[in-house]
Amino acid sequence: MREIKFRAWNKKERRIFEVLGISWYDGEVFERYADAGREWYSKEITHNIHDCVLLQYTGFKDKNGKEIYEGDILKIKGITNYVVVESLIEFGMILYHHSPKEMEVIGNLFENPELIERGKI
């Protein structure tokens, strides 16, 4: 069974952060922070869920051990650049043809849109 976890892109702050938790009732996304190895969160480290795009972990790591999330741009042997759009169905199809050992995370859709310009993917 794969680990279920998320990152999020905050559209207003224009940055990606690790998600510690989600409160659907309050409409908040809690950012993961670490202090001396201990995880914690506070009301000051929350984001409005409507300002965020949630990006799910695929359960796989690239050839360098980096976790692969939805929205990541991968360099894959035999393919120029590949965008992980949906973690379960669509990413599963690429795994049918390629091993994660042939993949390398080179960026993501939000912070590195230049990697997917017309003709580069």
C-alpha positions in Angstrom: 0.0 0.0 0.0 1.4 3.4 -0.9 1.8 6.3 1.5 -0.8 9.0 1.1 0.6 12.5 1.3 0.5 15.8 -0.4 2.3 19.0 -1.4 0.5 22.1 -2.3 1.0 25.1 -4.6 -0.2 28.3 -3.0 -1.5 30.4 -6.0 -1.4 33.7 -4.1 2.1 33.2 -2.5 3.4 31.4 -5.6 5.2 28.7 -3.7 5.0 24.9 -3.0 5.0 23.6 0.5 4.6 20.2 2.2 1.2 19.5 3.6 0.9 18.3 7.2 -2.9 18.1 7.2 -6.1 19.3 5.6 -9.2 20.5 7.4 -12.1 20.1 4.9 -14.5 21.5 7.4 -12.5 24.7 8.0 -11.2 24.9 4.5 -7.6 25.0 5.6 -4.4 23.4 4.6 -1.7 23.1 7.3 1.9 23.5 6.2 4.5 21.0 7.5 7.3 22.6 9.5 10.1 20.9 11.3 11.9 22.2 14.4 14.7 20.1 15.7 13.2 17.1 14.0 9.7 17.6 15.5 6.8 18.4 13.3 4.4 21.1 14.3 1.9 23.5 13.0 0.0 26.6 14.2 -2.8 28.8 13.0 -0.2 31.1 11.5 1.0 28.4 9.2 -2.3 27.6 7.5 -3.5 28.3 4.0 -7.0 28.7 2.6 -7.8 25.6 0.6 -9.2 27.6 -2.2 -5.8 29.3 -2.7 -4.1 25.9 -3.1 -3.6 23.2 -5.7 -3.1 19.9 -3.9 -0.5 17.6 -5.4 -0.6 13.9 -4.4 2.5 11.8 -3.9 2.6 8.9 -6.5 4.3 6.5 -4.1 7.4 6.4 -6.3 10.9 7.9 -6.1 13.1 8.9 -9.0 16.6 7.5 -9.7 18.0 10.0 -7.1 15.5 9.0 -4.4 13.4 12.2 -4.8 9.6 11.6 -4.3 7.5 12.0 -7.4 4.3 14.1 -7.0 1.6 15.2 -9.4 2.7 18.3 -11.3 6.3 17.2 -11.4 8.2 17.3 -14.6 10.3 14.2 -15.2 13.2 13.5 -17.6 12.7 9.9 -18.7 15.0 7.8 -20.8 13.7 7.9 -24.3 11.3 10.8 -23.6 12.3 14.5 -23.5 10.2 15.9 -20.5 7.1 14.3 -19.1 4.6 15.9 -16.7 2.9 13.8 -14.0 -0.8 14.9 -14.4 -2.6 12.3 -12.4 -0.8 10.0 -9.9 -2.9 6.8 -10.3 -4.1 6.1 -13.8 -1.9 8.2 -16.0 1.3 7.8 -14.1 0.7 4.1 -13.9 0.7 3.9 -17.7 4.2 5.4 -17.9 5.4 3.0 -15.2 4.2 0.2 -17.4 6.9 1.2 -20.0 9.6 2.7 -17.7 11.1 2.0 -14.3 11.4 4.9 -11.8 15.1 4.2 -12.0 15.0 5.7 -15.5 13.2 8.9 -14.2 14.5 12.1 -12.8 12.5 14.9 -11.3 13.7 18.1 -13.0 11.1 20.6 -11.8 7.4 21.1 -11.6 4.6 22.8 -13.6 4.3 25.7 -11.2 7.9 26.8 -10.5 9.4 25.7 -13.9 6.8 26.2 -16.6 9.6 27.0 -19.1 10.4 23.2 -19.1 7.2 22.5 -20.8 7.1 25.2 -23.4 5.8 24.2 -26.8 8.4 22.0 -28.5 10.1 21.0 -25.2 7.7 18.3 -24.2 
